[in-house]
Amino acid sequence: MRETDKLDTHVISEKAWFKSSYSGGGSGSDCVEVVFLADGAALRDSKNPGGSVLRFAADSMGAFLAHIKG
């Protein structure tokens, strides 16, 4: 990964992240949080919001969602 590809999570508002409806919605303790970006999306573990973030380009996110829904 190039330095320019890293996601600066400090510029994303905490209010922008939302919990996936597939991981217990707002009440589950084992949740994935998602934020949509101009060029794709990012995912993180709600139990560790300061931890690692997975970043997906728009086409990769679409393929990921299609796979998990299928």
Secondary structure as UniProt FT lines:
FT   HELIX           3..5
FT   HELIX           9..11
FT   HELIX           14..16
FT   STRAND          18..19
FT   HELIX           21..23
FT   TURN            24..27
FT   STRAND          32..37
FT   TURN            38..39
FT   STRAND          40..45
FT   TURN            46..47
FT   TURN            49..50
FT   STRAND          53..57
FT   HELIX           58..69
//
